[in-house]
Amino acid sequence: MKAASILLLSIIQFSGIFAQTGIIRGKVVDQLNKPLTSANVYLETLKQGSITDSLGQFIIGNVPVGKYKLAFSCIGFKPGSTMLEVKADVISEVSFIAEENVVLLKEVKVLGIKSITGMGYLDEIHGGIIYSGKKTEVILLDSLDANTAQNNPRQILGRVPGANYSETESSGFPSNGIGF
């Protein structure tokens, strides 16, 4: 009888140790009160946390009783944190209002043009020659969408406006002709 009461008393004490946890529940929104999805919310000292859902809500369960720093981070927003106390069998409510993190980038200068069609134009002055006011279309082989593996010049030269390219074959010998 005495052994049974000691066993019962130690089970109650042992289960009391595990019952000393709480729950943290909350929401993360931006300054316009729109929910932030996929924001990381975590207890820094415990390495325990959660991710917000589509409504900006999160739940962190089985948090040991104590005082903690609860932090959040989300891409495009400044990180934030708050101190809170977790009590046994109590749901602690927390709300974060995230501030946008605006970063201004340096100016970008475009110095050249790359054609995606395989046709381009010469500069106003190219190689010491003035081409200003003249029609100067250039075939750009590195950006050409043609089957260059077959060495088929018709696919390349056929892109030049006003040019006619013809291939004929007689007696097994190809004969090519270009006309403008």
C-alpha positions in Angstrom: 0.0 0.0 0.0 2.8 2.4 0.9 4.6 1.6 -2.4 1.5 2.3 -4.4 1.0 5.7 -2.8 4.7 6.6 -3.4 4.3 5.5 -7.1 1.0 7.6 -7.4 2.7 10.6 -5.8 5.7 10.4 -8.1 3.5 10.0 -11.2 1.6 13.2 -10.3 4.8 15.1 -9.7 6.4 13.8 -12.9 3.3 14.7 -15.0 3.3 18.1 -13.4 6.7 18.8 -14.8 5.5 18.2 -18.4 2.3 20.2 -17.9 4.3 23.4 -17.4 3.9 24.6 -21.0 1.8 27.3 -22.7 0.8 28.3 -26.2 1.6 31.5 -28.1 -0.9 32.6 -30.8 -0.9 35.7 -32.8 -1.1 37.6 -36.1 1.3 39.5 -38.3 -0.1 42.3 -40.5 1.4 45.2 -42.4 0.7 48.9 -41.8 -2.5 48.7 -44.0 -3.7 45.8 -41.8 -3.2 43.2 -44.6 -2.0 39.8 -43.3 1.6 38.8 -44.0 1.9 35.2 -45.3 5.0 33.1 -44.8 6.5 35.3 -42.1 8.8 33.6 -39.7 7.8 33.9 -36.0 10.2 32.4 -33.5 11.4 32.3 -29.9 15.1 33.4 -30.1 16.4 31.5 -27.0 14.5 28.2 -27.7 15.0 28.0 -31.5 11.3 27.2 -31.7 8.8 28.9 -34.0 6.2 28.9 -36.7 5.3 30.4 -40.1 2.2 32.6 -40.7 -0.7 31.2 -42.8 -2.7 33.0 -45.5 -4.5 35.0 -42.8 -1.2 36.1 -41.2 -1.9 33.9 -38.1 0.5 31.6 -36.3 0.6 29.2 -33.3 3.6 28.0 -31.3 2.7 25.2 -28.9 4.4 23.4 -26.0 6.4 26.5 -25.0 8.0 26.0 -21.5 6.9 28.5 -18.9 9.1 31.6 -18.8 9.9 35.0 -20.3 11.0 35.1 -23.9 11.8 37.4 -26.8 9.4 36.6 -29.6 10.7 37.8 -33.0 9.4 37.9 -36.6 10.9 38.4 -40.0 9.5 38.6 -43.5 11.1 39.4 -46.8 10.4 43.1 -47.7 9.7 44.1 -44.1 11.8 45.2 -41.1 12.2 42.5 -38.5 10.5 43.1 -35.2 10.3 41.6 -31.7 8.5 41.8 -28.3 9.0 40.4 -24.9 6.3 38.1 -23.4 5.7 35.8 -20.5 4.4 32.3 -21.1 2.3 30.8 -18.3 1.2 27.2 -17.8 -1.9 26.2 -19.7 -2.5 29.7 -20.9 -2.7 31.0 -24.5 -0.6 34.1 -24.9 -1.9 36.5 -27.6 0.6 38.6 -29.7 0.2 40.9 -32.6 2.8 42.4 -34.8 2.5 45.3 -37.2 5.3 45.1 -39.8 6.9 48.1 -41.3 8.0 47.9 -45.0 11.7 47.9 -45.6 12.2 50.1 -48.7 15.7 49.9 -50.3 16.5 52.3 -53.1 18.8 50.9 -55.7 21.4 52.7 -57.7 20.7 54.0 -61.2 21.1 51.4 -64.0 22.5 52.5 -67.4 21.9 50.5 -70.5 24.9 50.9 -72.8 23.9 48.6 -75.6 21.1 46.8 -77.4 20.8 43.1 -77.9 18.4 42.0 -80.4 16.2 38.9 -79.8 15.2 38.5 -83.4 18.6 38.2 -84.9 18.5 41.6 -86.6 20.1 44.7 -85.4 21.4 48.1 -86.6 24.8 49.7 -86.7 25.6 52.6 -84.5 25.6 56.2 -85.9 29.4 55.9 -86.1 30.9 52.4 -86.4 34.6 51.7 -87.0 35.3 55.3 -88.0 32.6 55.3 -90.7 29.5 57.5 -90.4 26.3 55.5 -91.0 23.9 58.2 -89.8 20.8 58.4 -91.9 21.6 55.2 -93.8 19.8 51.8 -93.6 22.2 49.6 -91.7 20.7 46.3 -90.7 23.1 43.7 -89.3 22.6 40.0 -88.7 23.5 39.2 -85.1 24.4 35.5 -85.2 24.7 35.1 -81.4 21.0 36.1 -80.9 19.6 34.5 -84.0 16.8 32.0 -83.6 17.6 29.7 -86.6 18.9 26.2 -87.1 22.6 27.1 -87.5 23.7 23.5 -86.9 22.6 22.6 -90.4 24.6 25.5 -91.9 21.4 26.6 -93.7 22.1 30.2 -95.0 18.5 30.5 -96.2 17.3 30.8 -92.6 19.7 33.5 -91.8 19.8 35.6 -95.0 16.0 35.3 -95.4 15.6 37.7 -92.4 17.0 40.7 -94.3 14.1 42.8 -95.6 14.2 43.3 -99.4 16.7 40.5 -100.0 15.8 37.3 -101.9 17.7 34.2 -101.4 17.2 31.1 -103.6 18.6 27.6 -103.6 18.5 25.4 -106.6 19.9 22.0 -107.2 20.8 20.5 -110.5 22.8 17.4 -111.2 23.5 17.0 -107.5 25.3 20.4 -107.1 23.6 23.2 -105.2 23.4 26.6 -106.7 22.7 29.6 -104.5 21.5 33.1 -105.6 21.1 36.3 -103.7 19.0 39.2 -105.1 18.0 42.6 -103.7 
